[in-house]
């Protein structure tokens, strides 16, 4: 039977230990996290500006 990578490592709910157990480079995961944070921030700012602009048009 196929065993998932990181299964049975003893890390409940995942985490850095499970990522390391899969052979993934932690630095790569940190880079992905930073990129997601930047993209999320840009999306929030863009949404705020759009809402503000639409509010000014209605008044």
WOWO-V76079 format. One record per pair of residues at least 24 apart in sequence whose C-alpha atoms are under 6 Angstrom apart, sorted by the first residue. I is the first residue (numbers start at 1). J is the second residue. Records with the same first field share a line. If there is no record, write none. Layout:
I = J / J
This chain:
none
